[in-house]
């Protein structure tokens, strides 16, 4: 069963922007990224060693962890060099002018 959680307003994450959001009920902040109009929401920490991804660089839809330079494709969650690591992503719904995610309940 999924639990739908409100994240933020769509206009708070314009194209090319990112935002870390504390969502009640989630252990870690989520990272909302607008990749040229496509909203992607993922865990805000690296699955390698729980490093905050907020300051990671993003290029061509790939975020680089500032801690150990692990790279993750934001659209798939896959690590570019270690197939065992997956960046958790959440299904996004736009309801009115708000971004909602489905989290496992």
BAPA-630718 format. One record per residue (C-alpha): residue number from 1; chain; x, y, z. Coordinates in steps of 0.02 Angstrom, whole numbers, plus 50000, padded with zeros to 5 digits. Layout:
BEGIN
+-----+--------+-------+-------+-------+
: num : chaine :     u :     v :     w :
+-----+--------+-------+-------+-------+
: NUM :      A :     X :     Y :     Z :
...
+-----+--------+-------+-------+-------+
// end
This chain:
BEGIN
+-----+--------+-------+-------+-------+
: num : chaine :     u :     v :     w :
+-----+--------+-------+-------+-------+
:   1 :      A : 50000 : 50000 : 50000 :
:   2 :      A : 50066 : 50172 : 49954 :
:   3 :      A : 50056 : 50326 : 50060 :
:   4 :      A : 50035 : 50489 : 49963 :
:   5 :      A : 50131 : 50635 : 50038 :
:   6 :      A : 50133 : 50819 : 49989 :
:   7 :      A : 50307 : 50883 : 49949 :
:   8 :      A : 50294 : 51065 : 49889 :
:   9 :      A : 50218 : 51176 : 49755 :
:  10 :      A : 50268 : 51153 : 49574 :
:  11 :      A : 50322 : 51336 : 49559 :
:  12 :      A : 50448 : 51311 : 49700 :
:  13 :      A : 50555 : 51204 : 49583 :
:  14 :      A : 50570 : 51291 : 49414 :
:  15 :      A : 50660 : 51205 : 49267 :
:  16 :      A : 50843 : 51175 : 49308 :
:  17 :      A : 50816 : 51196 : 49496 :
:  18 :      A : 50825 : 51077 : 49642 :
:  19 :      A : 50757 : 51083 : 49817 :
:  20 :      A : 50778 : 50977 : 49973 :
:  21 :      A : 50614 : 50959 : 50066 :
:  22 :      A : 50579 : 50888 : 50238 :
:  23 :      A : 50421 : 50784 : 50219 :
:  24 :      A : 50330 : 50733 : 50378 :
:  25 :      A : 50338 : 50544 : 50395 :
:  26 :      A : 50501 : 50526 : 50296 :
:  27 :      A : 50664 : 50487 : 50386 :
:  28 :      A : 50770 : 50595 : 50269 :
:  29 :      A : 50731 : 50749 : 50165 :
:  30 :      A : 50683 : 50714 : 49986 :
:  31 :      A : 50770 : 50796 : 49839 :
:  32 :      A : 50656 : 50873 : 49707 :
:  33 :      A : 50741 : 50909 : 49541 :
:  34 :      A : 50664 : 50988 : 49387 :
:  35 :      A : 50755 : 50913 : 49238 :
:  36 :      A : 50696 : 51025 : 49095 :
:  37 :      A : 50514 : 51014 : 49151 :
:  38 :      A : 50519 : 50834 : 49214 :
:  39 :      A : 50499 : 50829 : 49403 :
:  40 :      A : 50602 : 50694 : 49487 :
:  41 :      A : 50594 : 50659 : 49673 :
:  42 :      A : 50724 : 50549 : 49756 :
:  43 :      A : 50797 : 50515 : 49926 :
:  44 :      A : 50903 : 50663 : 49979 :
:  45 :      A : 51046 : 50555 : 50039 :
:  46 :      A : 51170 : 50444 : 49947 :
:  47 :      A : 51136 : 50257 : 49969 :
:  48 :      A : 51324 : 50228 : 49980 :
:  49 :      A : 51352 : 50311 : 50149 :
:  50 :      A : 51205 : 50427 : 50187 :
:  51 :      A : 51292 : 50585 : 50125 :
:  52 :      A : 51176 : 50734 : 50093 :
:  53 :      A : 51149 : 50750 : 49904 :
:  54 :      A : 51084 : 50929 : 49911 :
:  55 :      A : 51253 : 51001 : 49863 :
:  56 :      A : 51292 : 50870 : 49731 :
:  57 :      A : 51323 : 50929 : 49555 :
:  58 :      A : 51196 : 50882 : 49421 :
:  59 :      A : 51243 : 50863 : 49239 :
:  60 :      A : 51138 : 50780 : 49103 :
:  61 :      A : 51019 : 50709 : 49234 :
:  62 :      A : 51158 : 50629 : 49336 :
:  63 :      A : 51192 : 50686 : 49514 :
:  64 :      A : 51365 : 50666 : 49589 :
:  65 :      A : 51375 : 50637 : 49776 :
:  66 :      A : 51487 : 50768 : 49857 :
:  67 :      A : 51553 : 50641 : 49982 :
:  68 :      A : 51631 : 50504 : 49875 :
:  69 :      A : 51586 : 50554 : 49696 :
:  70 :      A : 51461 : 50413 : 49669 :
:  71 :      A : 51352 : 50457 : 49519 :
:  72 :      A : 51166 : 50419 : 49503 :
:  73 :      A : 51050 : 50438 : 49355 :
:  74 :      A : 50905 : 50537 : 49430 :
:  75 :      A : 50781 : 50466 : 49304 :
:  76 :      A : 50818 : 50283 : 49345 :
:  77 :      A : 50905 : 50290 : 49514 :
:  78 :      A : 51046 : 50180 : 49450 :
:  79 :      A : 51225 : 50210 : 49503 :
:  80 :      A : 51335 : 50234 : 49350 :
:  81 :      A : 51478 : 50128 : 49417 :
:  82 :      A : 51406 : 50011 : 49551 :
:  83 :      A : 51252 : 49912 : 49497 :
:  84 :      A : 51218 : 49862 : 49678 :
:  85 :      A : 51174 : 50041 : 49726 :
:  86 :      A : 51006 : 50119 : 49683 :
:  87 :      A : 50953 : 50294 : 49732 :
:  88 :      A : 50773 : 50277 : 49794 :
:  89 :      A : 50650 : 50375 : 49688 :
:  90 :      A : 50467 : 50412 : 49716 :
:  91 :      A : 50321 : 50412 : 49597 :
:  92 :      A : 50269 : 50593 : 49570 :
:  93 :      A : 50092 : 50658 : 49551 :
:  94 :      A : 50043 : 50837 : 49515 :
:  95 :      A : 49881 : 50882 : 49602 :
:  96 :      A : 49828 : 51060 : 49564 :
:  97 :      A : 49987 : 51160 : 49588 :
:  98 :      A : 50067 : 51039 : 49712 :
:  99 :      A : 50194 : 50898 : 49698 :
: 100 :      A : 50146 : 50738 : 49788 :
: 101 :      A : 50243 : 50575 : 49803 :
: 102 :      A : 50192 : 50396 : 49836 :
: 103 :      A : 50296 : 50322 : 49976 :
: 104 :      A : 50284 : 50141 : 50029 :
: 105 :      A : 50173 : 50129 : 50180 :
+-----+--------+-------+-------+-------+
// end
